[in-house]
Amino acid sequence: MTDTRAWTPEEFEARLRALGSLYHIHHPYHTRMHAGELSREQIQGWVANRFYYQISIPRKDAAVLANCPDREVRRRWIQRIVDHDGDEHAEGGIEAWIRLGMACGLSREQIVSQELVLPGVRFAVDAYINFARSSSWQEAACSSLTELFAPTIHRQRIDNWPDRYPWIEADGLQYFRNRLSQAHRDVQHGLAITLEHFRTREQQEHALSILRFKLDVLWSLCDALWMAYVEGKPPYFCCERPA
Ligand SMILES: O=C(O)c1cc(C(=O)O)c2c(n1)C(=O)C(=O)c1cc(C(=O)O)[nH]c1-2
């Protein structure tokens, strides 16, 4: 007989955390990045493309707010939008990301124009926004749980980049420093919602499939970068351009 009993909160959390083995930290684009093996153009391509993720996160979080009737949850969740968009007190993560791009030698215009954003990156990120729009707010909260694994990758960049990419101006890494505490706080909230909401075994397995979907988003983003910047085969590379 198959075991259909609900996992305890501890077991459930352990299964969510176990999916960290599929995190994009293991994608060869990232392993090369951390080994110091990416060229200047490959780093720039990553930063310029990830900008599309950065500007999409507050839109995703606004979708969570729009779908959430619980005032207490909204009061906490809204901080995520402020973290990225900034306010009169702080410039916010999007501006910090632009500074990262400039520290890597891109111009502000090259970043904000999105001229380097690949179609595959756009599709992957848009799938995340659309998921948040069309799902319950608890499902969307669950999909943010890749942030469980993000502090490790941010910490690697803070520790490794000054040594491995000395041409990147050190101030540019502030984005990653800010995220260490922000991600920790976000994850505590997202995890509490997920453990509380997904109670039956069927619901818990559904939550795992949501986290798998989000891992797919992040992995697909790296795949698109790999084709363009490592294989040297961006979309239509082998096609004749129409007149
Ligand atoms: O650099 C990374 O590898 C990485 C990954 C993730 C993630 O796991 O989704 C986020 C971030 N960074 C990040 O900076 C961030 O603000 C963020 C918000 C979210 C989310 O799903 O709401 N993920 C992430």
The ligand as a Gaussian input file, in Angstrom:
#p B3LYP/6-31G(d) Opt

LIG

0 1
 O       21.069000      35.461000      -7.344000
 C       20.363000      34.466000      -7.197000
 O       20.756000      33.335000      -7.470000
 C       18.973000      34.691000      -6.708000
 C       18.044000      33.667000      -6.699000
 C       16.734000      33.950000      -6.276000
 C       15.838000      32.798000      -6.231000
 O       16.277000      31.727000      -5.764000
 O       14.698000      32.872000      -6.679000
 C       16.391000      35.251000      -5.910000
 C       17.422000      36.216000      -5.909000
 N       18.676000      35.931000      -6.305000
 C       17.192000      37.564000      -5.501000
 O       18.131000      38.370000      -5.470000
 C       15.881000      37.956000      -5.122000
 O       15.674000      39.119000      -4.775000
 C       14.848000      37.004000      -5.173000
 C       13.469000      37.123000      -4.924000
 C       12.949000      35.888000      -5.210000
 C       11.548000      35.463000      -5.204000
 O       11.295000      34.362000      -5.725000
 O       10.677000      36.211000      -4.721000
 N       13.936000      35.042000      -5.575000
 C       15.094000      35.693000      -5.551000

